[in-house]
């Protein structure tokens, strides 16, 4: 499975960005797809996901500002609004297949200036 992410960049405080991720390759059944991020000097953390059930889950820090959507669990879009400097990080697309195996895309940098 390969994941191709796009959409990072530089934005001012309060601005918006849209991250997209598409999966390709051999997949088995329905997948969960989501996003994680890693800020400088910090561990990678969960941001949002579309679960295999179709439910969406968010980290508390992004609830109400970020919206995740998915299409048949082979692509996902993360709409990020009201961005804050603390959202600055490298964002990674994640796919978890029904066997529980994680796949990761190459990170895309999001920088929010104050």
C-alpha positions in Angstrom: 0.0 0.0 0.0 1.3 3.4 -0.9 0.0 6.7 0.5 0.3 10.0 -1.4 -0.4 13.1 0.7 -0.5 16.7 -0.5 -1.7 20.1 0.7 0.7 21.3 3.3 2.2 24.8 3.3 2.5 28.1 5.1 -0.5 29.9 6.4 -1.2 32.7 8.8 -2.8 32.4 12.2 -6.5 31.8 11.7 -6.1 30.6 8.2 -7.1 27.3 6.6 -5.4 24.4 4.8 -6.7 21.2 3.2 -4.6 18.0 3.3 -5.4 15.2 1.0 -4.3 11.6 1.0 -4.9 8.8 -1.5 -4.1 5.1 -1.1 -3.0 2.8 -3.9 -1.9 -0.8 -4.1 -3.4 -4.0 -2.9 -5.8 -3.6 0.0 -8.0 -6.0 1.8 -11.4 -4.9 2.8 -12.3 -1.6 4.4 -9.6 0.5 6.1 -9.4 3.2 8.6 -7.6 6.3 7.4 -6.4 9.3 9.4 -3.8 11.8 10.2 -1.1 12.1 12.7 1.3 15.0 13.3 4.8 15.5 14.8 5.9 18.9 15.9 9.7 19.6 16.4 11.0 17.9 19.5 7.7 16.1 20.2 6.3 12.7 19.6 4.0 11.9 16.8 0.4 12.4 17.9 -3.0 11.4 16.7 -5.0 14.1 14.9 -8.1 12.6 13.3 -9.4 9.4 11.7 -12.2 7.9 9.8 -12.6 4.5 11.4 -13.5 1.3 9.7 -17.0 1.7 11.0 -17.2 5.1 9.3 -17.1 7.0 12.6 -14.9 10.0 12.8 -12.6 10.7 15.8 -10.6 13.7 16.7 -7.9 14.8 19.1 -9.3 17.2 21.6 -6.9 19.9 20.4 -8.5 20.0 17.0 -12.1 19.3 17.7 -14.3 22.0 16.2 -11.6 23.3 13.9 -10.6 20.2 11.8 -12.9 18.0 9.7 -11.9 14.7 8.3 -13.7 12.9 5.5 -13.1 9.7 3.6 -14.1 8.1 0.4 -14.5 4.3 0.6 -11.6 4.3 3.0 -9.1 4.7 0.2 -8.7 8.5 0.4 -9.1 11.1 3.0 -9.2 14.8 3.3 -8.4 16.8 6.4 -9.9 20.3 6.3 -8.1 22.5 8.8 -9.6 25.8 9.8 -8.8 28.4 12.5 -5.2 27.2 12.4 -2.9 28.1 15.3 0.9 28.2 15.6 0.7 25.1 17.8 -0.7 23.2 14.8 2.7 23.6 13.1 4.0 20.1 12.5 4.7 17.5 9.9 1.4 15.8 9.1 1.4 12.1 8.2 -1.4 10.2 6.5 -2.1 6.8 8.0 -4.0 3.8 6.8 -4.8 0.9 9.0 -6.1 -2.2 7.3 -8.5 -4.8 8.7 -5.5 -6.9 9.9 -4.3 -3.9 12.0 -1.3 -3.2 9.9 -0.4 0.5 9.7 0.9 2.2 6.5 2.3 5.7 6.5 2.7 8.3 3.9 5.6 10.8 3.5 4.9 13.7 5.8 3.7 17.1 4.6 4.8 20.2 6.5 2.2 22.6 7.9 3.5 25.9 9.2 1.3 28.4 10.9 2.7 31.8 11.5 1.6 34.0 14.4 
